[in-house]
Amino acid sequence: MVFSRLGINSTNDKILASLSFVIFMPLLFDFIASLASGSTSNITMIIYGISLIFIFVIGRQRIKFRNIIPLLFVYFICLLNITLFPESQQYFGIAQYLILLYFLPIGLIIFRTIKSWDNFIPILFLFSPIAIIMGMYVLIFAHLAESEDTFTYMEFSYALLPFVCASYAYYNIKKHIIGLLLYFIGLIEMLSFGCRGAVISAIVLAISLTILNSKRNKWSLVFLFSLILFVALDINSIIGYLYGLSFFEDSYILNRALNETVLDVSSREIIWTNCEKRLSSMGLEISGLFGDRPYCGSVYPHNIVFEIFMQWGWILGALLLLYFASLFIKAFTHNATSRFITLYFICAILLRFFVSGSYLNSGLFWIMIVCIQSLKSTNANTTLIKIKSKS
């Protein structure tokens, strides 16, 4: 079996491998879309169906009724929301049904039961070379200008981001140069498509992990800050040179950098202004799930804080945000391994929801939440040192 050939033998590691595949799926679907000229919905649904069955077969011994109760509670909230706010039903599409019928079931019933995260990064890293190769193919043979009808530069970059981050995390743990090499290749790919949020998130992760382990990785810290200094001293020349290459000619982020508007968020400021107007006038009103959409021109607020407050109101919204924050704080402070993995999830998945994306549209957001729930309750004796000793 494939698992045995990869040295993945325990049920826990098989579940980690399944989790890694779920994180890999958005990029896989973008790759399939770049190969096909027509609709790929049938292929993606088949992959969802087969993987759902496969994951439950692998984790069948972990299935407990107490893990199904939170799922039933979520279903109850959705039914209650449709009853109280029937207009919200128009916003329930394929993405929302996938969250309810795929991501939440495997997350709450299987992934939440992960007992050890020691091997998560090494297992996830197995997908990184494949992800980088797929990204290279999409960039070279199915360029953005020819593929805007199937996926966008932003979605592609965010799909690639978890594996760019995993590459640096693997390098940080194992000190294998291949991890660092894949990290820089991934950065170049994301630069070519030019998603500012994804590029910044990957850089934030590298800096954070290097500082986190600076006592053990002094040379990595010196290298990283030397690179930052070099780029800062001659940034205009570097940007001009890169933008002159055909590989980067359509790069959104480099184009904005040349115009000194790389940090400009004017396109979102209009949406955020509308959100602020709504928040200042809504009082104690609760609009329900998707209740923010009518105030944003039927799009989402591009900020998870605005989105939650506009949907759940000031009181319930504050409680929900405090709950999410407490999960991350508990996981981050639990032990060295949970701190390392939590930082990975923050940079690879969470950060985008403060400038883009909607938590009601993203299955990976909910997978991240259940993983954080697992991380905060794993064995307290598990440490990052233990991971490194296996290299």
N, C-alpha and C positions, 0 to 999 in steps of 0.2 A: 504494500500500500504506500501511497505517496508520503503519508505522515512518517512512516518508519524510515523511509529513505532519507528524509530530512532530519532524522533524529528526534522527531516529535512523537513521544510515546505515551505520556500520561494524558488522562482525560482533560486535566486543567490546561495543558499546553495545546491540546487539540482545539479547545474552546478559544484559546488565545489566537490560534491560527485562523479559526473561523471569524473571529472579530477582525483580524487583519484583512481578511478577504472582504468583509463588509465595508471596511474603510476604503478598500481598493476599488470597490464596485463603481463609484461615480466616474473615476478615470477610465475604467474598462468600458463603460457605456459611451463616454466621449470618443474613445478609440474606435469602437464599433460604428458610431455615427460617422466618423471620418472615412470609414471604409465603404459604407453603404450610401447609395444615392437616394434611397427612399426611406420610408418610416422604419424604425428599428424597435418599435414598441413591443412587437410580438417576441422578439429575441430577448429584450430586457425582462419581460414578464416571465418568460421561461426560466431565465437565470434566477430571478427572485424566487420563483416557485421551487426549483430544485435546491437552491441554497437554504431555503426555509426548512424543507424536509431534512436535508443533510445536517443542519445545525441542531435540530431537535433530536435527531438520531444520536449524534455525538454526545449531546448533553442530557440524554433521556434519564440518566440516574440522578441528575440535579433537579428534575422537575418536582416542585413541591407546591401544594395548594396555596401556601402562604405567599408565594411569589406571584400567583395568579390574581390575588386580591387587589394589589395596586393597579393591575391592568383593567380589571372590572371597574374600579373606581374611575379610571380615566374615561372608559366608555360611558359611565354614568354621567360624568361631567359634560361630555360631548352631546349626549342625548338631552340633558337638561338645558344646555346652551341653545340647541336647535329649537327646543320647546319655547324657551323664553325669548329667543332672538331668531325667529324663523328666517329673517333676511340673510343670516350668516351662512345658510346652507348653500347659497350660490358660490361661496368661496371654497367649498369642499371639492377638491379635484383629485387627480391621481396622486399627487404628492402627499396630500393629507391622508388618503386611504392607505397608502404605503406605510405611513407613520403608524397608523392605528392597527394595521393587519400584518405588518412585517417588522418594522424596526422596534416598536414597543414590545411585542411578544418575545422576540429573541433577546431583547435587551433585559427586560424585567424578569423573564423566566430562566434564561440561560446565562447571559453575560454578567448579570448581577451576582451570580454565584461563584465567580472567579475567586479562588482562594489565595493564589500567589501570582504576583505580577513580575517576578524575577526575570522571566524569559520573554516578556512582551516585546521589548525593543529589538532583541535579536531575531525574533520570529517575524515581526513587522518588517524589519529590514530586508528579509528575503524577497519582499515584493518591490523594494526600492529600485533595483536594477531594471526590473521589468517596467516599472512605472516611468523611469527616466527614458528608457528606449521607446516606449509608447509615446511619450511626450515629444521626443525627437522626431519620430515618424509624423506625428500630427503637425508639427511645426514646418517640416520640410515638404511633405507630400500633400498635406491638406491644410494649407495656410488659412488663417483667420478670414481673409477677404473672400475666400471661396467657401467657407463653412459656417457663415454667420447664421444660416437657417437651422443648423443642427446644434451648435453650442457657441458660447461666447468666450472671449478672451478671459473674462473674469471667472466664469464657472470652471473653465479648464485649469486656470492657475490655482484656484482653491481646491480643485480635485487633486492636483499634483502636490500641493503644499504639505499634506501629512507625510509624504514619502521623502520630500526634501528635508523636512524636520527630523524624520526618522533616521535619515542618513547621518546628520550631524550628531544626533543623540547616540547612534551606534558608535560613531567615531569617538565621542566623548567617553563612552563606556569601555570600548575594546581597544582603542588606539590603532585601529586598522585604517590605513591611509585611503582605502577604497571608499570608506564612508565619507571622508572629507572631499574626495574627488567627485562623488555622486552629488554631494551637497552643492558644490560650486557649479556643476553642470545643470542641476535643477534650478539654481538661481538664474543662470543664463537663459534657460528656457522660459522661466516666468518673466524675466526682463523682456524677452522678445514679445510675449503677449502683453506685457506691461500692466499687470494688476498691482497697483501700489500696495494695497492691503496685504496681499500674499507675500510680496517681497519683503515688506517691513516686518511681518510676522516671523518669517524665516530668519531674518537678521536678529530680531529680538530674542528668539530662542537660542541662537548661537551665543550671543553675548551673555544671556542669563545662565545657561548651562556652564559656560566657561567660568563665569564668576562664582557660580554655586560650588564648583569643584576646583576653584583656583589654587587651593593648598596642594592638590595632587596634580594639577595641570598647569604649572607655572609657564611652561614653554608654549602651551596653547594660548594662554592669556597674552603673552608677549606677542605671539604671531598675530592674533586677532586684532589687538589694538594697533600694531604696526600697520596692518592692512587698512584699518579704518583711517589712520593718520595719513597714509599714502593717498588714499582715495580723496580724503578731505582737502589735501594740499593741491591736488590737480584735477578736481572733479569736473570742471568745465571741459578740459581737454579730453578726458576719458569719455565723457558723455558724447562729445562731438565725434570722436573716433568711432565709438560703438554705433552711433546713429548713422554713420556713413556706410556701415556694413549692410549688405542686402538682407542678412539674417534679422536685423533689428529695424529695418526701414519702416515697419508699421507699428513699432513699439509705442504704445500709448504713454507709458511712464517716461521714456526717454524724450519723446516729443514735448511733453509737459515740462520736463527738466530743462530742455533747451529754451523754453519760453518762460522759465522760472515760475511755473505754476504747478509744480509737482505736488504741493501740499494744498492746492486749491480744492475746496469742496463746495463750490458755489452751486453745483447741480443738486446737491443734497440740502443746501441751506434753505431752498424754497420749501422742500418737504418738511424740514425741521421747524421752519417758521410756522407752517400750518399746524404742526404737532403742538408747538408751544401755545398757539392760540386756543387750540382745543383743550389743552391741559389747564389753561388759565380760566376757562369758563365752564368746565364740566362739573365742578363741585364734587359731590359724593356719588355722582352717577356712575353706573357700571354698564359698559357697552357690550360686554361679552367677547368671546373669541371672534376675531376679525372685525371687531367694532371700531378699530382704528382706520380701516381701509377707506370708508367714505370721506374721511378728512384728509387723506393723502392722495386723492385722485385715483383711488382704487388700487394703488400700490401700497407697499408696507413702509413704515417709517425709516427704515435703514438704521435703526438703533433699537436694541432690545429693551433698553430702559423706557424709552418713549412708548414702544409697542406694548409692553406689559402694563404700564400705568394707564394707557388709553383703553385697554381692553378690560382690565380687572379693577380699575378705580384706584384711588389713593391708598385705601386701607388694605384691600386684598392684594393689590399690586406690590405694596411695600413688603407685605408678608412673604409673597412669592419670591421677590428679589432677595430678601434676607435669607430665605431658605436656600436658594441657589448659592449665595455668598457663603453661608455656613458650611455647605457641602465642600466647597473648594478650600476653605480655610482649614477644616478638619482633615481633609485629605492631604493638604500641603504640609501640615504640622504633624501628621501621624508618624511617619518614619522616613528614612532617607529615600527608599524606593518610591513610596507614594508621593513624596515631594518631587522627585525627578519626573515621574509619569504625569503628575498633575500639571507640572510646568509644560510638558509636552502637549497635553490636551488643550491647555489655555492658548498656546501659540498656534497649534495646528488646526484647531477648530473654533474655539470660543471667540477670539479677538475679532474675527470678521463680523460678528453680530453687533458690534458697536458702530460699524460704518457701512454694513451691507448685509443682505440676507435677512430672513425671517425665521424665528424659531418654530413657527407653525408650518414652514415649508421644507425644513431640513430634517431628514431622518438621522443624520450623523450628530446633530445637536442632542437628540434624545439618547442616542447610543453613548455619547460622552457623559451625559448626566448619570446614567446607570453605572457606567464605569467608575465615575467619581464616587458614587455610593458604595461600590465594591472596595475601592481603594481605601476609604476611610475606616474600613472594618477588617482589613487583612491582618495577617499575623504581625504583631508588633516587633517581632524579632527579625523580620525581613529587612535587610539593609542594602544600600547601593554597593557596599563593599562586597557583599555576597555575590552580586551580579558580576562584578569585576573579577572575582576569583575564578570564574568559569571560563574566562578567555584563554 
